[in-house]
């Protein structure tokens, strides 16, 4: 019993740890500006290098106690402080950290700066100080340029080059070059899925064929599955029936094997038995008379529920 | 004194009433009349109709009374959250699962295809809605009316087109109530006299173990194909497992009675109240009602036509009566009853009810799958 409890406890702990790691995995470095001379200003009105983080999960994420660093040999360079409500990032939202080495200025001011003369590797480590959540190497940039994911939170899959998912932005008006600290890297006026359907499937024909195909295949799968289960069940019940009658299943020709009983057959057999045994149900004609007993309750008491007449003297 | 009375007058419904309010109040009263006098889906139309009255009593929105359904923090707004965030429909599906006996479907699994074919109504209406200029997400929400499944329509429209949800929900429930009026002419039109008297083989007895396996396998198979259907299908099959497993009778009873009743009351009332004149009486609403009607007709017709087509491949003694084709829409058990009544009209010894229940419950699964597909593609 003790062993089982211990095992259960260990499994629960492991599950919780995995869940937490999975949840934090959704935290992404989304955009970085190394030399900020004319872009966003912090709450003190100063220009400083900034790092934008994005919560790619569809649930809010608490990021206090994760570590932000620009030195992978020192993974715990800047711990995001506890106790600030702003460290809870809503689903699919962003926060900006200022890499200005002024941690006393607030939660979002790190203990390090970024070096404009060389590529900067920026990483986020989980609260244990070991588990890497996300990492990016920002190339050498000109003043006013940012290095950003093309689409929020989307990075390379295994075997793909991470650089293909990032772009250097100079803030020009052309599409895809906006610098967007604290907001989405790709500005979406409308839902791209809807636009695509509107453009490529104008009359809805492709959607109809695809969707009906999916509906049919789901129900055909279910139908086949239950056809197999019913066949298996029917043969099992036949075998059981023959075993009960002492018939050897293997010796019978397939045509001689009894068929499964339908509900109607069962009803007919029961009615025949009922008739044969003359087992009339007499209960319906028995009149049962029980003494009605009312338990006393103050709620039903006349003394309490009726208004008492005033005494006349 | 006069100032106070004037101020009070400005807050009254009389001072704020417009003709749109009066029209919507009349519609609400009509729904209540239909439910009480004509017995058309009273469980739904009474809450919706009364909700319409609640939602369309005129008041001054600038008075800051926080009483309107769309005013954040108002009581009605809190109750409406179950609709806008889409958590009432899965609870209703839990109740439907706990109420539904899938025996007829398990006994004759090929009837699932009839339920699937009726979903053509949804996608036929989708194409027409696109032609009328609706965006694909709006078209999908409107088209789901063809599934004849109120909770599914509300669930999908709350995700894809929240601004049209009131009209879609009212339209879906109205047509569900009008199933006895809409379906029989279509069924008569598409079938011959000989087809209407086809006698189907009685369904085999279904073992309890099959009934227990059904919700588990059903959930796994359908949700692996369409994960976006998990909220509806998950709750539907969960409710059914509670019913069939035999060890959770209390839970099944609560899900199918008390819980469903509570959610139906809240859902119906808040959907009704959401049909405020200013947002409801638009050109789009008229289109939605027309498209919903068309979707319903296509769904009923495609079920019947599919059975006729299916019969071409079935041996003579295993033919299906096409009168059960209409039951592919998921208006349970109303459309099955219509199949049965129409069957009895042509042959007083031909009881189709249990046969029709197969495609009927398959229609519930089919429309939830179709909603999942639309949600997956368009959300």
Contacts between the chains, C-beta under 8 A, distances in Angstrom:
chain1	res1	chain2	res2	distance
A	191	B	137	7.1
A	193	B	377	7.1
A	193	B	378	6.4
A	193	B	379	7.6
A	194	B	135	6.0
A	194	B	136	5.3
A	194	B	137	5.4
A	194	B	378	6.4
A	197	B	136	4.2
A	197	B	377	7.2
A	197	B	378	7.0
A	198	B	135	6.7
A	198	B	136	5.9
A	201	B	136	7.7
A	202	B	130	7.1
A	203	B	127	5.9
A	203	B	130	6.2
A	203	B	131	7.1
A	204	B	123	7.2
A	204	B	126	5.0
A	204	B	127	4.1
A	204	B	129	8.0
A	204	B	130	4.6
A	204	B	136	7.4
A	204	B	139	6.9
A	205	B	127	6.9
A	207	B	123	6.9
A	207	B	126	6.5
A	207	B	136	7.5
A	207	B	377	6.7
A	208	B	123	3.9
A	208	B	124	7.6
A	208	B	126	6.6
A	208	B	127	6.2
A	210	B	373	7.8
A	210	B	377	7.9
A	211	B	119	8.0
A	211	B	122	7.9
A	211	B	123	5.8
A	211	B	370	6.4
A	211	B	373	4.5
A	211	B	374	6.9
A	211	B	377	7.4
A	212	B	116	7.8
A	212	B	119	6.6
A	212	B	120	6.6
A	212	B	123	6.0
A	214	B	225	6.4
A	214	B	226	6.4
A	214	B	369	7.1
A	214	B	373	5.1
A	215	B	116	5.1
A	215	B	119	5.0
A	215	B	366	5.6
A	215	B	369	5.1
A	215	B	370	5.3
A	215	B	373	6.7
A	216	B	113	7.1
A	216	B	116	4.8
A	216	B	117	8.0
A	217	B	225	6.6
A	218	B	116	7.9
A	218	B	221	6.8
A	218	B	222	5.0
A	218	B	225	4.3
A	218	B	226	6.3
A	218	B	369	5.0
A	219	B	112	4.3
A	219	B	113	6.4
A	219	B	115	6.4
A	219	B	116	4.3
A	219	B	362	6.4
A	219	B	365	6.8
A	219	B	366	6.1
A	219	B	369	7.3
A	220	B	112	7.5
A	220	B	113	6.9
A	220	B	116	7.7
A	221	B	221	5.1
A	221	B	225	7.0
A	222	B	109	7.3
A	222	B	112	6.0
A	222	B	217	7.2
A	222	B	218	5.9
A	222	B	221	5.2
A	222	B	222	6.6
A	222	B	365	7.5
A	223	B	109	4.1
A	223	B	110	6.0
A	223	B	112	4.4
A	223	B	113	6.6
A	224	B	109	7.6
A	225	B	109	8.0
A	225	B	217	5.6
A	225	B	221	6.4
A	226	B	105	8.0
A	226	B	106	5.8
A	226	B	109	4.1
A	226	B	210	7.5
A	226	B	214	7.0
A	226	B	217	7.5
A	227	B	109	5.1
A	227	B	110	7.7
A	229	B	210	6.0
A	229	B	213	6.2
A	229	B	217	7.7
A	230	B	106	7.0
A	230	B	107	7.5
A	230	B	109	7.0
A	230	B	204	7.5
A	230	B	206	7.8
A	230	B	210	6.7
A	233	B	207	5.3
A	233	B	209	7.1
A	233	B	210	5.8
A	234	B	204	7.4
A	237	B	207	7.1
A	260	B	204	5.8
A	260	B	205	7.2
A	261	B	205	6.0
A	262	B	202	5.2
A	262	B	203	7.2
A	262	B	204	5.2
A	262	B	205	6.0
A	263	B	202	6.7
A	263	B	203	7.0
A	263	B	204	7.5
A	263	B	205	4.7
A	264	B	202	4.7
A	266	B	205	6.5
